[in-house]
Amino acid sequence: MPTLLTEGPYRFFCYSNEGDEPPHVHVERDDNAAKFWLEEPVRFARNKGFAAHELTRIQSLVEEHRAICLRKWDDHFGRG
């Protein structure tokens, strides 16, 4: 489960067995987790525990760091 990025209290990562899915990122803080698709536009996929206002903040971070997450996704899954 490689970490793609750490920003504040959030860890952005992917699971190594999900390379057959379109590029996406999981974000966690404490026991909360969310998933976002990285194709433009960035889209929310699911949430476990984050409040709506925090999901908005996280989506902004995903959009801000989309390019680096995509690059690291491609590097990890050998698509680069």
PESUL-V561917 format. One record per residue. N is the residue number from 1. RES is the residue in one small letter. OMEGA is omega in radians with two decimals (* if undefined). Layout:
N/RES/OMEGA
N/RES/OMEGA
This chain:
1/m/-3.06
2/p/3.05
3/t/3.12
4/l/-3.04
5/l/2.97
6/t/-3.13
7/e/-3.09
8/g/-3.12
9/p/-3.01
10/y/3.02
11/r/3.11
12/f/-3.06
13/f/3.01
14/c/3.05
15/y/-3.06
16/s/-3.12
17/n/-3.11
18/e/-3.11
19/g/3.11
20/d/3.08
21/e/3.02
22/p/-3.13
23/p/3.13
24/h/3.14
25/v/2.99
26/h/3.13
27/v/3.13
28/e/2.99
29/r/-3.08
30/d/-3.14
31/d/-3.12
32/n/-3.13
33/a/3.07
34/a/3.13
35/k/3.12
36/f/3.02
37/w/-3.04
38/l/3.09
39/e/-3.13
40/e/-0.12
41/p/3.07
42/v/-3.12
43/r/3.07
44/f/3.13
45/a/3.14
46/r/-3.07
47/n/3.01
48/k/2.96
49/g/3.14
50/f/3.01
51/a/-3.09
52/a/-3.12
53/h/3.11
54/e/3.07
55/l/3.09
56/t/3.11
57/r/-3.12
58/i/3.12
59/q/3.08
60/s/3.11
61/l/3.11
62/v/3.12
63/e/-3.14
64/e/-3.05
65/h/-3.08
66/r/-3.07
67/a/-3.14
68/i/3.11
69/c/3.10
70/l/3.13
71/r/-3.13
72/k/3.04
73/w/-3.13
74/d/3.11
75/d/-3.10
76/h/-3.08
77/f/3.05
78/g/-3.12
79/r/-3.04
80/g/*
